[in-house]
Amino acid sequence: MKFAVVTLGCDKNTVDSERYVAELCVHGGEPVDALDEAELIVVNTCGFIDAAKKESLDAILEAADRKDGGACRSVVAVGCMVERHKAEMQAALPEVDLFLGASESDRLAAELHARGMIGDPETLHPGVRLYTGDTPWVRYLKLSEGCDHGCAFCAIPLMRGKHRSFALDDIVREAQLLEMQGAREVNLVAQDLAHYGRDRRDGVRLPEVLRALVRETSIPWIRNMYLYSAGITPALLEVIASEPRIVPYLDMPIQHASDTVLERMRRPERQRTIREKVARFRDAVPGVAIRTTCIVGFPGETEDDVTQLLEFLEETAFERVGVFTYSPQEGTRAAAMDDDVPEDIKRERLERVQELQRHITASRHEARVGERARVLVQESAVGDEPATGRLPWQADDIDGITLLDGAPPAGAFAEVEVLEVVDDYDFRARVIAVEDAPPVRATGGRALPVMGSSVGSYGR
């Protein structure tokens, strides 16, 4: 049976899709790139914001259309949107053969088998995950599932449930598997990495996880994503500052900088504490790049609130800022508030923040010109197209790329000199030396592709 998985949403969904691929391969499935060739299409949905829901529905309908005269015999919808809207989707989409929410992901193979859509296990288990994407060099590793923070605008707890930390031994084993499959960079993801371990009560927190990954693997780059500023502790700063394989990078969502808006959002931080944590991080980890996200147009937001946000962003000068307009999500506390900021005002405020940040990012990037740095090569040069890579301050898929003057192999690390900023967010750099080429993959198998796309998410 040939199958394809369409992945929508955040990096946590990417991890889930890789697990679906491994499970289907156990039952003799053969992953394919082209939806036209797939007999089974699995759509891993995102339900966080309205745009994500629309894209998920469009992907499901596109997959279902392929059952009419094409190779496709079965369509399955899984993931976050199904978790929240399963009954409505079942009623509205009879052409879909199976719906499984995020909390039911471990039932996929059993449910497909019960319906005669896949057979009995045919092969040795390839591991808990199989590679998906364009290159095997960058992988994602979930430390926990769910969230306990209770932000007023966020539906994640409704889709993913309460926070559950995974056991350290399981995390290390999965990281080792990713390394065997060719990973040169592992991005640690969760709704809030700093929340790791609070539910396990065994004394293991994020610093201990980082030390274990450094000790038990040889992965060259380990990157922290989605960490609330409240979780920036001296112990965390010490391990990041002292371990050169932990990338000096942080994705720290603040969502706003007005204390009144933060209070209505039910966020744990305030402007003063955010400012202090950013300063502490920059003092402890010189050269660190900090990315954040903000929401404009939250209920009750005033022009003074927006001014405070703009002034804070100018003062703090984050490397990158993702900005989103607020949209109410059913079942959240904010959905009961009066959505009193008109859509045109939301859009105008978003554009003001984006324009300010464009200039801030340009200034931060220009300051990098002339630096020598390490780059992870993502794609080799092909014809007139240059090789591309990412510098430490460029996270996969969200922070731009670096065009390389030279021909280093994909998956290699190289020392480069940053020459110029290109198109606001990218760089051009000269390769000085190739440090090391990618190792031979130890899995004995080929990379297994999964169809995919992504939708931005502001509710980390």
N, C-alpha and C positions, 0 to 999 in steps of 0.2 A: 504493500500500500504506500503510495506517495502522498506526502502531506506537507503543508506549509503552515507556518505560524506568523500571524500579523501582530506585531507588538506595538501598542500605543501607550503613551504616558511616560512615566518616570523610569529611572534606572532600576528601581525595585521591581518593576514589571519585566525589565530585561532579564533579571535574575530568574524570575518565575518562568519566563518563556524558555530559558535554557534548561530548566528542570523538566518542562513539558517535553522538550525535544528528546532528552535522554530517556524519559519514560516511554515515549512512543517508539523509539528505536529498539527498546527491549522487546517490543511486540512485533518486530519485523518491519517497522515503518522506515521509509526512505525520505529524508527531507529534501525538498526541492526549492529552488529560487522562485520559479514562475508559478503564479497562482493558476494559470491555465493548465498546468500539468498536474496539479494537486487533486487527489481523490478526496482528501479530507483537509478542510481549512479550519484552523483554530484562530479565533480573533480574541486576543488578550486586551480587554477594554480598559479605558481610563474614565472615571466618572467625577473627577475633581471639580472642574469648572465647566461652564456651558459649552465652550468651544471644544473641550475634550469629549464631552458627551456626543456632540454632533459628529465629530470625526469618528468616534466609535460606531455610531449608528450607520454612518456612511460606509465604513469598512465592512460592517456586517451585511448590509444590503448588497454591496458589491460582491462579496463572497457568495451570498445566496443566489445572485443572478447567474453565477457560473454553474449552478445546478441545472440550468435550463439548456440542455444540449451540449454541455461541456463535459470535461473529465470529472468534475466535482460531484461526489455523491452525498457528502455530509458536511454540514457546517456546525461548528461549536462556538459558543460565545462564553468566555470566562472572564474573571477578574473583577475589578472594583465597581464598574458600572453595574454589572450583573448583581453584585452583592447588595446594592442599594435598590435596584429597580427590577428585580427578577420577575415578579408577578406581572408588572406592566409590560415587560419585554416579551414574556411568554405569550401574552394576549395579543400583542401587536405584531409579533414576528413568528408566525407559525411555520415559516420556511426554515427556521433554525431548528436543528435536531436536538440540541442539548444546551442547557444553560447551567453554569457552575460559578458561584460567587467566589471571591478571594478566599473565604474561609473553607471552601470545599475543594481546593486545588489538588489535594492528595487523592481525590476520588476520580480523577480524569480517566485513568486507564481502566479502572473497574467499571465505570459507567459506560465507556465506549465498548468494552468487552461484552457487557450485559446486553447491549443493543445490537450486537453483531457487527459493530463498526470496525473492530480490530480483533485479531486472533489471540491465541495463547502466546505467552512469551516464547521467543524463538532464538534469542541471542543472549550472550553473556551481558550482564549489566555494564554499561560503559562508564558508570559513575553518576553522581547526583546531578551533574550538569554537562551539557555539550555546548561547544562554542557557537555563538551566533554573531553575525555582524560582518563588517567589511574586512577587518584585520583581527588576528588573534592576540595582538600585543597588549590591548587594553581590556581589562575585565572589571566586573563589579562584584563586590562581596558584601552581602547583607549581614549586619551584626544583630539586628533585632527586627521585630515585626510590630506593627501597630503603634499607638501613641496615647499617652495619658495627659497631654498638656491641656486640652480643652479650649483651644483658641476659638473665639466666637464665630469666625468666618469659615472654619475648617471642617470638612466632612470626613477627613481621614479616619478618625476613630469609628465612624459609622460604617466605613468600608473595610478597614483593616483590623478593627478591634482594639483592645487594650494592649499596652506595651508588653512585649515578651522578648527577653534577651535570649539569644542562642548560647549554648554551652561553649566555653572557650576551646575545648578539644575539637568540637565540631567545626568551629570557625577556622582553626589552624589546619585541620585536615582538608577543608574545602579550599583554602588558600594554596595548599600544597598541590591539590589537583589542578587548580588554575595555572600554577607554575609549570606543571608537567605538560599542560596543554599549550604552553607557549607564552603565558602572560609575562610582560615586562613591566607593566604598571597595574596595580590593583587599587581601585577606588572603593573606599569603605563607605557604605551607604546605610541609612536608617532614617526614620523621621527626625530623630535627634540622636546623633552618636553619643553625645555627652550623657544621655539617659541610660546608656548601657550598664547593666549589672545591678541597677537599683532594685530590681525585682528578684534577683537570684540570691542576694544576701550571703555571698561567699567571699566577699572582699575583692572580687575581680571587677575592675572598672576599665574604662577606655585606655588609660596609660598601660595597664597590664596587658591588654589585648595588643597594643602596638608593640610592646617589648617582645611578646610571644611571637608575633609575626616576623619581626626582625630576626629573632633568635632561631626560629624553626623553618624559615624559608630563605631563599636567596633572591627574592623579587627585588629588582633594583629601585623601583619607585612605589611607595605606599602613600596614597593621598586621602586626606580626610574631607568628606563632604557632609553638608547639612548638620552643623553643630551650633546649638544655641549659645549665645554669649554667656549665659548664666553658667554654662558648664566649663568655661575656661578656668581651670584650676592651676595652682603652681605645679602640681605633679604632672599635669598634661603639658604645660609649657616646657617643663624640664626635659621630658622625653622627646618632644618634637625638636627642641633646640639641640639636643645631644645626639640624635640619631640621623646621620646624613641621608639615609635611605627613605626617611619620612619627608615628603615634599613640603617645602615651606609655603603652604597654600591652605586657605580656609574658605569654605562656603558657609557664611554665617547669616542666615536670614533675620533681618531686624523688623521688617514689615512697615515700620513707620518711625518717626523721631519725635512726634508730639506726645507728651505724656498722657494727655486726655484721650487721644485716639488709641494709644497703646492700652490704656486702662479699659476702654470700651471693647477693644479686641480681645481682652483677657490674656494679654501677653505678659510673660513673667519679668521682662526687663523694662527699664526706663532710660531716658536719654542719658542721664548721668552714668548709669552703670554700663551702658553700651560703650560710651566714650572711654570709660576707664578700662574696660576689657580690651578694646581695640588698641589702646595705648600700651597696655601691658603685653599684649601679644607682639606688637611691633618692637617693643624694647627687648623682649626675650628672644625673638626670632628675626634677626635683621634680614631685610629683603623679602619678608613674607608678602604674599599677594592675598588680599582679602576681597572676596566677592560677596554681594548681599542681594536681597530682593526686597521690594517695597510694594505696597498696595495703596493706590490713591482712590478717592471717592468712597471710602468707607462711610457708613451712616453717621451723620453728625459732623463730618469733616468740614472745617471752615477754611477760609483763605489764610487765616493766621496759622492754622495747623500745617497747611501746605508750605507757607513761608518758613516755619520751623524745620520742616523736612528738608527743604532746599538749602537752608543755611547749614544744617547738620551735615548734609552730603558734601557741601563745599568745604566745610571744616575738616571732615574726616577723610575725604578723598579716597574712597574705595577704588580699587582697580576696575571693577566692573559692578554694575547694578542692573538687575532685571526688574522692570517696572510693569505692573499689571493694574488694570481697572477692576474695582470690586464688582462682583456679581453675587447675589444671594443664592445660597445652596440650601435646598430643602432639608429640614431637620436640624440645622445649626442654630445656635442662639442668635446669630446676626440676622437670620432669615425672619425673625420676629420683630426686628427693628424696622423703622420707617426708612426705606431706601430713598433718602431725600436729596441726594446729589444727582442732578440731571445727567443723562448720558453724555451730552455735549460738553458739560463742565468736566466730567471725568476724563474725557478724551483730551481736553485742553490741558488739564493738570498733568496727565501722563506725558504729553508732548513737552511740557516745560521741564519736567524732571529728566526726561530722556535727553533733551538738548543740553541741559546743564551737565549731565553725566558724560555725554559725548566729549565735551571739552575737558572734563576732569580726566577721563580715560586717555585722551590724546596726550595730555600733559604727563601723566604717569608713564605712558608708553614711550614718549620721547626721552624721558629720563633714562630709559633702558638702553637707548642707542649707544653703541660703543662698548657695552658690557660683553664679557665672555661668559658663556653659560653652557649648560648641558642641554642637549635636545634629544628627544626620542623620535626617531624617524618613523613616520606612519606609512608613507608611500614612496617607493623608489621613483626616480625620474623615468618618464616614458615619452620618447620622441621629444617634442618641444615643451612638454609639461615638466616643470621642475619637481624635484623631490620635495616632499612636505614633511613637517614634523611639528612637535609641540615643545615649547620651553616650559620650565617648571611652573610658570604663572599662567599657563594655558591648559585648563582642564578639558578633557575630551568632550567634544560636541557643543561646548557652550562658550568658549573663550577665544575662538579664532585659531589660526594656524600660522606656521612659519614657513615661508618659501626658502628653499636651501640652494645656495650656489655650490654645487658639488653633486656627487653621485653616491651617497652612502646607501647601503642596503636597508630595506624596510625591516624594522624591528631592532636596528642597531641604535646604540647611543653614540653621540658625537659631540665633540667640543666645537662650539661655534662662536663667531663674533657677530653681534647684532648690528646690522648695517643701517636699517631704516624701518619706519612704520609704513605700512601699506594699507590703504583704504580704512583708516581709523583704527581697526582692531587687529590686523595681521602684521607680521614682521617679515623682513627679508634678512637672511643671515648667511655668512660665509663659513663653510665647513673648514675647520682647522685640522682636526684629526678625528678619525673614527675610533672610538674607545673600545668597543666590542661589538661583534656581530651577534645576531640572535642565536640562541642555542638550538640544537636539533630537538624537535618536539619528541617527547617521550611517550606519547599516547599510542603510537603505532597506527593511528588512523588519520583520516583526512578531516579538515575543518568542515563542520556541518552548518550550512547556511539556514537562516530563518528570515522570512520577509519582515521588514520592520519600518517604522516611522516613529516620530516622537511629537509630543505635545508638551509645551512648557507648563510648569506647575509652580504656583507661588506659595503653596501651603506646606512647606517642608516640615 
